[in-house]
Amino acid sequence: MPRRFFTLDVFTNTALAGNPLAVVLDSEGLDDAAMQTIAGEFNLSETVFVAEPKNPINTAAVRIFTPGRELPFAGHPTVGAAALLAHLRARDLLAAQDLRVVLEEKIGEVVCVARHRRGAALAAYFTVPRLPEPMGEAPSAEALAQGLGLTRADIGFARHVPSVYGVGAPHIFIPVATQAAMARADAHKTRWGENGGPSAYLYSPQTAEPGSQYHARMFAGGWGIAEDPATGSAAAAFAAVVMAFDRPADGEHMLVIEQGFEMGRPSLISLGLEVEGGALRAATVGGSVVIVSEGMLRL
């Protein structure tokens, strides 16, 4: 049967930048193997399959696949799917007000808000469905440097040391002292994420854009993604890194993480933090979305 699909660029307001995403509508009848094969055919970092929600009050049920595995939750598919569904189902209303979108993902219900201001790109943000949590011990700085083709002196800055956190999927957060060292890091030297293990998420306080707070790269060859242009789920988990090492004051904070610059796919991810009593109470992740193409799968 024909199945409508769209491709989007997420965390950018310019086509052919950001993180590309495929969204397959009307995915009823597709089994796990078929979804995995279709994701491999698109060969993008993630493909979303949309179905009717189990709870009719929600917007849709979605499943998320990389070319190599299914993910219980991912950021840029959540942002992209929320913006697209709001645009397709309530375009006129979206032009007048922000719309609440609830997506049923493997991790649970994810509450999103979509918006489309006049003269601006589509956009969406979601409230992180589960606060990030520690997910094991990080390898030594020496081992990480070797696995990235860097030197021990490149790893760490200020109070930041390697750590492992996740919101569904684990990430090794690797502080890198300079943007020059970030550029030298080799995404292919180690197969990060193999056998369901954590990705490598590199971050530096030296940025390319003056409005950004952190510059990032993410490697996960074992997930079928040698390097990801923008990683919303890692940005969500990065909230725990900020809390552990930057120790923000109580109140609301908004950080911009830039990613994908080394790939020629510049992306800007907005990470919001709500801090109370020195603890993280809530986090949001969002950004802009551009519709690039649409078509039919003849399956």
Secondary structure as GFF3:
##gff-version 3
##sequence-region A 1 299
A	DSSP	beta_strand	2	10	.	.	.	ID=ss1
A	DSSP	beta_strand	19	24	.	.	.	ID=ss2
A	DSSP	alpha_helix	32	42	.	.	.	ID=ss3
A	DSSP	beta_strand	46	51	.	.	.	ID=ss4
A	DSSP	beta_strand	60	65	.	.	.	ID=ss5
A	DSSP	beta_strand	70	71	.	.	.	ID=ss6
A	DSSP	alpha_helix	75	89	.	.	.	ID=ss7
A	DSSP	alpha_helix	91	96	.	.	.	ID=ss8
A	DSSP	beta_strand	99	105	.	.	.	ID=ss9
A	DSSP	beta_strand	108	115	.	.	.	ID=ss10
A	DSSP	beta_strand	122	127	.	.	.	ID=ss11
A	DSSP	beta_strand	133	134	.	.	.	ID=ss12
A	DSSP	alpha_helix	141	148	.	.	.	ID=ss13
A	DSSP	three_ten_helix	152	154	.	.	.	ID=ss14
A	DSSP	beta_strand	163	166	.	.	.	ID=ss15
A	DSSP	beta_strand	170	175	.	.	.	ID=ss16
A	DSSP	alpha_helix	179	184	.	.	.	ID=ss17
A	DSSP	three_ten_helix	194	196	.	.	.	ID=ss18
A	DSSP	beta_strand	199	204	.	.	.	ID=ss19
A	DSSP	beta_strand	214	220	.	.	.	ID=ss20
A	DSSP	three_ten_helix	221	223	.	.	.	ID=ss21
A	DSSP	beta_strand	225	228	.	.	.	ID=ss22
A	DSSP	alpha_helix	232	241	.	.	.	ID=ss23
A	DSSP	pi_helix	242	246	.	.	.	ID=ss24
A	DSSP	beta_strand	251	259	.	.	.	ID=ss25
A	DSSP	three_ten_helix	261	263	.	.	.	ID=ss26
A	DSSP	beta_strand	267	276	.	.	.	ID=ss27
A	DSSP	beta_strand	279	298	.	.	.	ID=ss28
###
